[in-house]
Amino acid sequence: MLCRFTENTKKAKNKLMWQRPPLKGSYDAVIIGGGLHGLATAYFLARNQGMNHVAVIEKRYIGFGGSGRNTAIVRANQRTKENLPLYAEGLELWPKLTDELDFNLMFFNCGNLNLAHSEAALGSMRLLVASAQFHGIKSELVDAKQCKEIVPILDISDLPTYPIMGGMYHPPGGTVRHDAVVWGLARGAARLGVHIHQGTEVTGINVQNGKVTSVETDKGKIHTPRVLNAAGGYSTLVSAMIGIRLPVHVLTIQAMVTEPLKPILHHVVSSGAYHCYANQTLKGEIATGAHMDPWPNYTTQVSARYIKHQAEALTDLMPCLKGVKFMRSWAGLADMTPDMAPIIDGNNPIQGYFMDCGWGYFGFKSGAVTGKYLAEFMASDQCPDILAPFTLRRYENHKLMGEIANPVNYGPWN
Ligand SMILES: Cc1cc2nc3c(=O)[nH]c(=O)nc-3n(C[C@H](O)[C@H](O)[C@H](O)COP(=O)(O)OP(=O)(O)OC[C@H]3O[C@@H](n4cnc5c(N)ncnc54)[C@H](O)[C@@H]3O)c2cc1C
């Protein structure tokens, strides 16, 4: 009996997606944060750079942060020449990664439709479409009738509070299953030798003569010459461990899903004026979000006021949703920078200290591709051109990026 038990335990262990190795006293690189960005970097360090003596240190469980809480929207219709190439490559990477990881990431390039409810919004969208097209990314302006053809359940009459005047349609965007991405990357990285330590918190980073030497964790010290801060909403706290202040403030962002419905919404729809976006998941739920509490905080509470707002916005835009019940709501942290673009940097000002944070509410879509380039940066100490604009120094030099949140009211539209 005992033997069979031991055998079964062994078999179960072999079936684990990743093993739980003991924490070693040294690694070539330590990645703080088991979110998409940390895991992607670990995976590409091992896969592309041959560096597999790497630890991912996660204080709770992988996907505990924004990576396991987002609404899974991906797109490449940002505004600036710095952001567009990264997001465009990010979109192309999902199917390749699905193959490579042998894990169904459920990439669904259903297209994103952003609605305009004023002439001013249409004007801003014209600029976004032109920028996307300049970079070879499919995006087009559509009128209200075309919006209705794309998403038949939209109300394009005069009845909604903000009537629909047109929109921006971006066919290559869509959704990717967020927890599949986290699990797929974790399994992929672990198979290549990366150690994933969940339930382990980094409490300090030690620096000598301007170089990273080790990190302190609640399970012991780890010697390492390279540390990556991929701590999402907690990245300012990690950065403070070595005295670097980041221009990041942390806001709570909420989301929710309805009960499952038959397929009725085949695209991602968003509206700045309504402060709302929605898509239908493969399970049939309408996943929706956009609200951010306007005051900095670290809670992950949802609010009744927001649920009411979301119900009103959704049913104004898509009246057939009246009577549909919300089933679940949740919240996560968004690490916001002043220019709606992330901070990706290394060896600045401390050698061996790398940062990948400030992703706000838009860091899911670009996580895998950023990990690919960041791995190159960490292995070679040379910043790839595509990441160079995201340096922390841009704030010191007053060279903020001209990215915007939303063409109408600067609310999130993911
Ligand atoms: C409700 C919501 C909806 C969103 N929707 C979208 C969307 O549709 N599209 C999109 O592109 N983006 C979206 N986002 C944003 C996106 O989820 C984040 O930008 C992205 O997940 C950030 O990933 P990350 O790996 O940098 O950080 P995270 O996933 O937050 O991971 C950071 C990890 O670091 C760990 N950690 C922190 N401190 C320590 C420490 N001291 N020691 C060890 N571990 C530590 C945390 O526990 C956490 O697991 C959304 C976010 C939320 C909350």
The ligand as an SDF file (V2000), in Angstrom:
LIG
                    3D

 53 58  0  0  0  0  0  0  0  0999 V2000
   -8.1220   44.2200  -14.3360 C   0  0  0  0  0  0  0  0  0  0  0  0
   -6.9720   44.3670  -15.2900 C   0  0  0  0  0  0  0  0  0  0  0  0
   -7.1890   44.3190  -16.6540 C   0  0  0  0  0  0  0  0  0  0  0  0
   -6.1270   44.4280  -17.5430 C   0  0  0  0  0  0  0  0  0  0  0  0
   -6.3590   44.2430  -18.8810 N   0  0  0  0  0  0  0  0  0  0  0  0
   -5.3230   44.2480  -19.7610 C   0  0  0  0  0  0  0  0  0  0  0  0
   -5.5470   43.9550  -21.1230 C   0  0  0  0  0  0  0  0  0  0  0  0
   -6.6650   43.6490  -21.5390 O   0  0  0  0  0  0  0  0  0  0  0  0
   -4.4790   44.0150  -21.9590 N   0  0  0  0  0  0  0  0  0  0  0  0
   -3.2190   44.3250  -21.5390 C   0  0  0  0  0  0  0  0  0  0  0  0
   -2.3070   44.3880  -22.3590 O   0  0  0  0  0  0  0  0  0  0  0  0
   -2.9750   44.5510  -20.2310 N   0  0  0  0  0  0  0  0  0  0  0  0
   -3.9890   44.5140  -19.3250 C   0  0  0  0  0  0  0  0  0  0  0  0
   -3.7550   44.7260  -17.9940 N   0  0  0  0  0  0  0  0  0  0  0  0
   -2.3790   45.0310  -17.5500 C   0  0  0  0  0  0  0  0  0  0  0  0
   -1.5160   43.7870  -17.4590 C   0  0  0  0  0  0  0  0  0  0  0  0
   -2.1970   42.7700  -16.7840 O   0  0  0  0  0  0  0  0  0  0  0  0
   -0.2030   44.1220  -16.7360 C   0  0  0  0  0  0  0  0  0  0  0  0
    0.4000   45.2490  -17.3280 O   0  0  0  0  0  0  0  0  0  0  0  0
    0.7710   42.9410  -16.8440 C   0  0  0  0  0  0  0  0  0  0  0  0
    0.1640   41.7550  -16.4070 O   0  0  0  0  0  0  0  0  0  0  0  0
    2.0150   43.2070  -16.0490 C   0  0  0  0  0  0  0  0  0  0  0  0
    2.7390   42.0040  -16.0060 O   0  0  0  0  0  0  0  0  0  0  0  0
    4.0350   41.9000  -15.1210 P   0  0  0  0  0  0  0  0  0  0  0  0
    4.6180   40.5650  -15.3650 O   0  0  0  0  0  0  0  0  0  0  0  0
    4.8840   43.1070  -15.3570 O   0  0  0  0  0  0  0  0  0  0  0  0
    3.5120   42.0750  -13.6170 O   0  0  0  0  0  0  0  0  0  0  0  0
    2.5800   41.1590  -12.7250 P   0  0  0  0  0  0  0  0  0  0  0  0
    1.7980   40.2000  -13.5110 O   0  0  0  0  0  0  0  0  0  0  0  0
    1.8430   42.0790  -11.8210 O   0  0  0  0  0  0  0  0  0  0  0  0
    3.6170   40.3030  -11.8940 O   0  0  0  0  0  0  0  0  0  0  0  0
    4.4190   40.8650  -10.8930 C   0  0  0  0  0  0  0  0  0  0  0  0
    4.6430   39.7800   -9.8690 C   0  0  0  0  0  0  0  0  0  0  0  0
    5.6790   40.2110   -8.9740 O   0  0  0  0  0  0  0  0  0  0  0  0
    5.4070   39.6230   -7.7260 C   0  0  0  0  0  0  0  0  0  0  0  0
    6.1780   40.3650   -6.7140 N   0  0  0  0  0  0  0  0  0  0  0  0
    6.0340   41.6440   -6.3570 C   0  0  0  0  0  0  0  0  0  0  0  0
    6.9350   41.9810   -5.4010 N   0  0  0  0  0  0  0  0  0  0  0  0
    7.6860   40.8850   -5.1740 C   0  0  0  0  0  0  0  0  0  0  0  0
    8.7650   40.5910   -4.3090 C   0  0  0  0  0  0  0  0  0  0  0  0
    9.2810   41.5170   -3.4790 N   0  0  0  0  0  0  0  0  0  0  0  0
    9.2920   39.3330   -4.3230 N   0  0  0  0  0  0  0  0  0  0  0  0
    8.7970   38.3800   -5.1570 C   0  0  0  0  0  0  0  0  0  0  0  0
    7.7490   38.6050   -5.9930 N   0  0  0  0  0  0  0  0  0  0  0  0
    7.2110   39.8350   -6.0120 C   0  0  0  0  0  0  0  0  0  0  0  0
    3.9000   39.7830   -7.5810 C   0  0  0  0  0  0  0  0  0  0  0  0
    3.3790   38.8840   -6.6310 O   0  0  0  0  0  0  0  0  0  0  0  0
    3.4220   39.5040   -9.0020 C   0  0  0  0  0  0  0  0  0  0  0  0
    3.0030   38.1680   -9.1840 O   0  0  0  0  0  0  0  0  0  0  0  0
   -4.7960   44.6230  -17.0660 C   0  0  0  0  0  0  0  0  0  0  0  0
   -4.5620   44.6690  -15.6840 C   0  0  0  0  0  0  0  0  0  0  0  0
   -5.6270   44.5100  -14.8040 C   0  0  0  0  0  0  0  0  0  0  0  0
   -5.3430   44.5140  -13.3330 C   0  0  0  0  0  0  0  0  0  0  0  0
  1  2  1  0
  2  3  1  0
  2 52  2  0
  3  4  2  0
  4  5  1  0
  4 50  1  0
  5  6  2  0
  6  7  1  0
  6 13  1  0
  7  8  2  0
  7  9  1  0
  9 10  1  0
 10 11  2  0
 10 12  1  0
 12 13  2  0
 13 14  1  0
 14 15  1  0
 14 50  1  0
 15 16  1  0
 16 17  1  0
 16 18  1  0
 18 19  1  0
 18 20  1  0
 20 21  1  0
 20 22  1  0
 22 23  1  0
 23 24  1  0
 24 25  2  0
 24 26  1  0
 24 27  1  0
 27 28  1  0
 28 29  2  0
 28 30  1  0
 28 31  1  0
 31 32  1  0
 32 33  1  0
 33 34  1  0
 33 48  1  0
 34 35  1  0
 35 36  1  0
 35 46  1  0
 36 37  1  0
 36 45  1  0
 37 38  2  0
 38 39  1  0
 39 40  1  0
 39 45  2  0
 40 41  1  0
 40 42  2  0
 42 43  1  0
 43 44  2  0
 44 45  1  0
 46 47  1  0
 46 48  1  0
 48 49  1  0
 50 51  2  0
 51 52  1  0
 52 53  1  0
M  END
$$$$
